[in-house]
């Protein structure tokens, strides 16, 4: 089916699901709920007349983290080997790690009051996700929650060199001191902080993941998570389509219906539908 301008519907079954929230139940509750819902659906696709060759997982913002983590689980965990292979994974301005809060985009856009996703809000949410309260918010905010040794180990997965130079022109200072941190905090959260289930960007080997569609927006502290993941997927031989919206905002995917629409929101929905149609139907 050819998508026409302002047409936002194509033939699919959209299956949303509910999961426990971090202020009720911290990690891994939301991920376990998301995995169980996905696996149940894939075991019962015949009830919904769904083609097993046309299944995708999509998530935005924190949901992008869950979508990436579930996709990785289904791809790499042997217990899911009998499930249908995903056609693609779509991540819309995702947050994919809580290790580095000094990326260029966090430095450039983290304090802008016009954004619904400020650094203060994101670190607050990550604190709840990891420990169920805001006790780590300050350490996350000032990036003092890791150790020098951990930085040396995981910097290869988060290197700012993977971010195109044009995104580092203004408002960015490369971290010079890598000897700071808090060993006690890091020891207490290490098993969560660097686990791919909580930080999909930190998985060492990404080879074998399905085609991935990544959306980033300029005015967003999470921008660089998507950009770095895109580069790491490319390096692993995964097919990646990356859409960056200079005038987009975090959350714009919900802003495509008048009178509450913005042009970037409309365009982002249109672009994803066209990508999905191509992946599902070759059109």
N, C-alpha and C positions, 0 to 999 in steps of 0.2 A: 504494500500500500504506500503510495507516495504521500508524504507529509506536505500539507499546504500551509501557507502563512496563517498564523493564529489558530492552527488546528492542534489540539493538545491530547487527542485520544488516539490510541492504536489498540489492536487486539491483544489483550493480555489479561492475566489474572494477577491482580495486585493483592498480596497477602501481608498486611501489617500485623504486628504482634505487640503485646504488652510484655514488659519485663520489670523486674524489681529495680527501683532507683537507688542510687548510691547513698542517699541520706537515710534510706531504710535498711539497705543491705549492701555493703561495699563489695569490691572485687572479691571473687569472680561471679557474683550473683547474676548481674546483667548478661554477662557472656554465656553463662550456663543456660539461662533462660532462652537467649537468642539461638544458641546451638540446638537446644532441645526442640524449639519451635521449628527450626529449619529442617532438622532431621525427620521430625514427625511428618512434616509436609512432604518431604521427598519420598517417604515411605508410603504415602497415601495419594500420590499425584493422580492415580487412576480415578479417584473419586471426583477429581476436579477437571477431568478431561484435559490434562496438561501434557504437552510433549516433553518427554524427559530430556530431549536435546536442546530445549529452549528455556532454561532456568538461569536466572541471574540473581545476585544479591546486591542491593543498593542501600547506602546509608549516608546521612549527612551529619557533619559536625561530630559530636560524640558517637552518634550512630555510625559514622564512617569508621571509627575505631572498631566498633563491634562488627561491622560488615567485613572489614579487612581481616579481623581475627577469626571470624567464623569461616571465611573463605580459606584462610591458611589451615585451619583445623581440618576442613573437609578435604583439602588437597594433600596434606602431609600425614595426617593421623591414620594409621592402618585400620582402625576400627570403623572408619567411614569409607573404606575402599569399595564397598558394594553399592554405594549411592551413585546416582547419575552425576556426570561431570558438569560442572557449572559452565555456562556459555560465556559469561563475563561477570566482572565485579565492578561496580560503579561507586566511587568515593567522592562525595561532594564536600569541599572544604573540610577535610577530615583532620582530627587531632590524632596523631599516630604514636606519640611518645610523651613521656613526662620526665625525660632525662635532661634535656637541654632547653632552657627557657631564655637563652641568649642568642637564638638564631637571628638573622637580620630582620625577619618580619616581626619577631617579638620586640626587638629594639625599636623598630620604626613605627609600629602600629599598636603596641601594647598599651599605651597610655591615652589613646585617642578616645575622648568621651563620646564621640559620635558612633562608635562601634558597639554593637551589642555583645561582642566577644572581646572584652579587654583582657589584658594580662592578669589583672586582679581577679576577674571573674573566672578565667580559665584555671588559674592556680587554686582558687577556692574549690572549683568543681573537681579537679584532679585530687586534691587532698581528701575530699569526701569519697572519691572513687577508690583510693588506695587504702585509707584507714577508717572511713566512716564518720569523720569529723573534720574540722578545719585546722587541726593541729599542725599540719605540714604546709599550710598556705604561705607563711612567711619564708620558710626555707625554700620552697619552690619558687616563690617570687624573686628571691635574690640569688637563686641558683646555687645554694649552699648545701644541697641535699645529697650530693654525690661525693666521691673521694677522688684524690689525684690518680690513684691506680685505676679506678673505674673509668675515668676520663680517657686514660691512655688505651684502655681495652676497647671501649665502645665508640671512640671518636671516628673510627673508620666507617661506621654505619651512619654517622650523623655529620660527616664533614661538610663544612660550609663551602668547600670547593665544588661541591656538586650543584650549587645554586648559581645560575647564570649571573655574570657580572653586572648586568643591567639592574638586578634586584639589590645590588649592594652599593649603589652609587651614593646614596644620601642616608644619613641617620644610622649608620652602621659602623661599629668599631669591633674588629676581630678580637675575640678574647685573648688576652696576652698572658694572664696568670692562670695556669692550670694546676697550681699547687694548693688551691683553697678547697674547702669542703668540710663536711662533718662526718667523720667515720662512723660515729654511733648512729646517726640518723640513717646513713646508707646501709649499714648492717641490718637495721631493723626492717628496711623496705626493699632490700636488694632483690629478693626472690620474686617480688611483684614488679618492681621498677624495670627490670631488664628482661622479663619473661615475654616472649612474643605474643602470648595471649593478651597481655596488657599493653604491650608496645610492639605492634606489628612491624614497625619500622626497624626494630632491632633484631629481627630474625636474620640469621647469618646467610642462609641459602634460600633465595626466592625462586629458583628455577623450578618450573613446572606449574606455576600459578596460571589461572585462566587470563584471557585478555582483560585488561583493566582500563577503565575510563576514569580519569581524575580531573576534578574541577577545583581550581584555586581562584581566589579573588584578591585584588591588590590590598584593599583596606582591611587586612585580617592578620592577626598575630599567628594564626595557624597556616598561613600561606606556604611557608617553607617545608612543613611536614609533607605536604602533597608534592612539592617540587622535588624534594630529596627522594621520596618513595618512587616517584616517576623515574628518576635517574637510576636508582638501584634496580628497579624492575627491568629497565632497558639493558643494563649491564648483565642481568641474569638471562637475557634472551626472551623476556616476556613481551608480548605485544601490548603497547601502551598508547592510548590516545589522551592527550593533555589539552584541556581547554582553560585558558586563563582570561579572566574578565577584569580589565583595568578599572572599569566603573562598577564592578560588582561589589556586593557587601555580604558579609556572613549572614546566612539565613535567606538569601535572595530566592532560593528555589521555591519558597512558599509565596513569593510575591509576583505571581504571574497572572492573576485575575483582577480585572478592574473592579472597583476604583482603587484597590490597594496594590497595584502592580508597579513595577519598575521595568525599564527596557531590558536591563541585564537579566532580570528574573525571567521575563518572557523568552529571551534568547537562550538562556541556559536550559529551560525546559524543552524548547524546540530542538536544541542541539542534542540533548540526551535521547529524545524520542527518535531522531534520525539515526543516531548511533545504534540504538536498540533495534530499530527496524533493519538496519544493515546486518547486525549480528544475528538476529533471529531469522530474517527472511531474505537476506542478500539484496535488499532494495534500498 
